[in-house]
Amino acid sequence: MRHWIGVCISMNNQEKNTYVRNQILTTLLEMMKTESFNSITISDLVAKADVGRASFYRNYRTKEDVLHEEAERLKKELKTIRKNDNPYDVRLILIRTLDFYKLHTDFYITLYNSGLKQMIQDSIVDESLISDNQPAPLAYTASAFSYLIYGWIIEWIRRGMKETSDELIAMFENS
């Protein structure tokens, strides 16, 4: 933790760890905008993040782990936002989901542009309400719906996420 000598003293271990994780994530996302994901090395990442290599490995095994952790955090955040919503109100689910992705445009566009669409797909499909104890028709419908949302969001990301959730839903309702 080279550059926070003065700050370091006033931070507890959890705050230091949070700082390191945020530095690594922010720096990785910035690097992904100008470099291919596969060409980014841990050495380059920690040097640009101005954190120690040991700090990286104390928190992560790979740079993919950094992105998976953020995707998981965002998935939990969306689940919290939608926890009291009626699961049968498809329009509300779409609005909440699209608004959430719009709020985090930078993260999702960066993943997409880096060829990491699978991570986006996993987040969307994992967020769907499919479970083994559901009746088959409901599970198949939920699965189809989650892949429909995935396709929709990927196309939206590909086009730069310019439309609002209301505009997208209006397109869907009018088609």
C-alpha positions, 0 to 999 in steps of 0.5 A: 500500500505504497501511496497511502502512507498517511491514510493507511494509519487511520484505516482499519484492516477492513477499510484498507482491504476495501480500498485495495479491492476498489483500486484493483477493480477501477484500474482493471476496468480502465485498462480494459477500455484500452487493452485487450483483457487477455493482454493485461497482466497482474503485474501491470494491473497492480502497478497501475492500481498502485497496490502491492502484488501480495494485496492482489493475491490476498483478495483474488486468484485471477483478474477474472475473479475481480470481475466475477466479484463485481458481477456478483455484487451487482446481482445481489444489489439488483435482487435487493432492489427487486425483493419486494416486487411482484414476481408476476409483474413482468413490466416492473421486472423489466423496468427495474432490470433495465434501469439497473443495467443502465445505471451500471452502463460502464461496467457492462459495456466494458465487459461486452467490449472485452468479449466477456458476454458470458459473464453478463449472460450468467448474471442475467440467467442466475438472477432469474427465478428458476428453481428445481422445485418449480413445476416444469412449465413455470421453469421453462417459461422463466428460462425462456424469459431470462434468455429473452432479457439477455438477448435484449440487454446484449443488443442494447449494450452493443448499441451503446445503451442509448435508450431508456427502459421506458423507450425499450419497453415501448418498442417491445410493446409496439412490436 
